[in-house]
Amino acid sequence: MSGAITRGPVSEFLRGIGLLGQGLRLYLQAPRVLLLGLIPVAITAALFVAAFVVLGVFLSDLAALVTWFADDWATDYRTLVRVTAAIAILGVALLLAVLTFTAVALAIGEPFYERISDLVERGCGDDVTDAETGFWRSFWSGVADSARVVALSMVIGLGLFLAGFVPVLGQTVVPVIGALVGGWFLAVELVGIPFSRRGLRVRDRWRALRVHRPRALGFGLAVFLCFLLPGGAVLMMPAAVAGGTLLARHSLGLPAQYQPPPAPPGGVNPPRTTA
């Protein structure tokens, strides 16, 4: 595959972080299109906030349920174990929420995000025609790919949940691993639109991104951390889709230098963005 990494991993990691910044700059060049992308993500955010409210109400009961073995322990030890369990449940729920949030938002707002991705592709010099797979076949293929990614993330999340009970490591190393894992899965999700447009499936995403792992991790981790901020997912989702399109083009060996379209007569040319 062309476009193999020639720079050091640290440089590539930083370039991956920079892709999210490139996506943010697109707000200056196509604010109306990107603002449309906020509508589905706001709907998705409302659904997830409601889910977390429910989780908060039943958190103590869930912590007691998964630590049934501590029912007969002394009060102090039982409380310690159940507080640890509650923290682990919240951590895994947050990780899974970030990952499933992206999948749900992309499904709800597919027409909006298709348009954002198409804008980036055209700005990079390509007028890509969607693969002739038919709407419903393409739709269900996308759902199946997202389901596979989410299912795998849930399995890994269960492992991280159990590791969260390990003293010290569960409160230090495990969150870092969780962030890196979450960042990787976000990168896999966010390159989905340009890959699907070319008739490529989730296995093709994994294969391409593995060749460019530092850049993919840098981009995904930046998105993951932004999504953790209050309102971050709502504000950053359109930019993440734009950055994911640039990452996809890079991983496929395609030009990933974005040139904004010419301004209309009498208008002002928007600033140039490069990736």
Residue pairs with C-beta under 8 A, 6 or more apart in sequence:
1 208
1 211
1 252
1 253
2 253
3 212
3 250
3 251
3 252
3 253
3 254
4 211
4 212
5 12
5 211
5 212
5 214
5 215
7 15
9 214
10 214
12 212
12 214
12 215
12 218
13 214
13 215
13 217
13 218
14 218
15 215
15 218
16 214
16 215
16 216
16 217
16 218
16 219
16 220
16 221
16 222
16 247
17 218
17 219
17 221
17 222
18 218
18 275
19 215
19 218
19 219
19 222
19 243
19 244
19 246
19 247
19 275
20 219
20 222
20 223
20 226
20 236
20 239
20 240
20 243
21 243
22 242
22 243
22 246
22 258
22 273
22 274
22 275
23 238
23 239
23 240
23 241
23 242
23 243
23 244
23 246
24 236
24 239
25 271
25 273
26 34
26 116
26 119
26 120
26 238
26 239
26 242
26 258
26 273
27 34
27 238
27 239
28 270
28 271
29 260
29 270
29 271
29 273
30 116
30 119
33 115
33 116
33 119
34 116
34 238
34 239
34 242
35 238
36 112
36 115
37 109
37 112
37 113
37 116
37 237
37 238
37 241
38 234
38 235
38 237
38 238
39 109
39 112
40 105
40 108
40 109
40 112
40 113
41 105
41 109
41 233
41 234
41 237
41 238
42 234
43 108
44 101
44 104
44 105
44 108
44 109
44 233
45 101
45 231
45 233
45 234
47 104
48 97
48 101
48 104
51 97
52 93
52 97
55 62
55 89
55 90
55 93
59 86
59 89
59 90
60 82
60 86
62 85
62 86
62 89
63 82
63 83
63 85
63 86
63 89
64 82
66 85
66 89
67 78
67 81
67 82
67 85
70 77
70 78
70 81
70 82
71 78
73 81
84 164
84 165
84 170
85 165
87 164
87 171
88 161
88 164
88 165
88 170
89 161
91 160
91 161
91 164
91 174
91 175
91 178
92 157
92 158
92 160
92 161
92 164
92 178
94 228
95 153
95 157
95 160
95 178
95 181
95 182
96 150
96 153
96 154
96 157
98 182
98 186
98 224
98 227
98 228
98 233
99 149
99 150
99 153
99 182
99 185
99 186
99 189
100 150
100 153
101 227
101 233
102 186
102 189
102 190
102 227
102 237
102 240
103 146
103 149
103 150
103 189
105 233
105 237
106 113
106 142
106 146
106 189
106 192
106 193
106 241
107 142
107 143
107 146
110 139
110 142
112 238
113 193
113 238
113 241
114 193
116 238
116 241
116 242
116 245
117 193
117 194
117 197
117 241
117 242
117 244
117 245
118 128
119 242
120 242
120 245
120 246
120 258
121 127
121 128
121 194
121 197
121 245
121 249
122 261
123 258
123 259
123 260
123 261
124 246
124 249
124 254
124 255
124 256
124 257
124 258
124 259
125 255
125 259
126 254
126 255
128 194
128 197
128 198
130 138
130 197
131 138
131 196
131 197
131 198
131 199
133 141
133 199
138 196
141 196
141 201
142 192
142 196
145 192
145 196
145 201
145 202
146 189
146 192
148 202
149 185
149 188
149 189
149 202
152 185
153 181
153 182
153 185
156 181
157 178
160 174
160 177
160 178
160 181
163 169
163 170
163 174
164 170
164 171
164 174
166 174
179 221
179 224
179 225
180 217
180 221
182 220
182 221
182 224
183 217
183 219
183 220
183 221
183 222
183 223
183 224
184 209
184 216
184 217
184 220
185 220
186 220
186 223
186 224
186 227
186 240
187 209
187 216
187 217
187 219
187 220
187 223
187 244
187 247
188 202
188 205
188 206
188 209
188 220
189 244
190 219
190 220
190 223
190 240
190 241
190 243
190 244
190 247
191 205
191 208
191 209
191 244
191 245
191 247
191 248
191 251
192 202
192 205
192 244
193 241
193 244
193 245
193 248
194 244
194 245
194 248
194 249
194 252
195 201
195 204
195 205
195 208
195 248
195 252
198 252
205 248
208 248
208 251
208 252
209 216
209 247
209 251
211 251
212 247
212 250
212 251
215 247
215 250
215 251
216 247
216 251
219 243
219 244
219 247
223 236
223 240
223 243
226 232
226 233
226 236
226 240
227 233
227 236
246 256
246 258
246 275
247 256
249 255
249 256
250 256
250 275
256 275
257 274
257 275
258 272
258 273
258 274
258 275
259 272
260 269
260 270
260 271
260 272
260 273
262 269
263 269
263 270
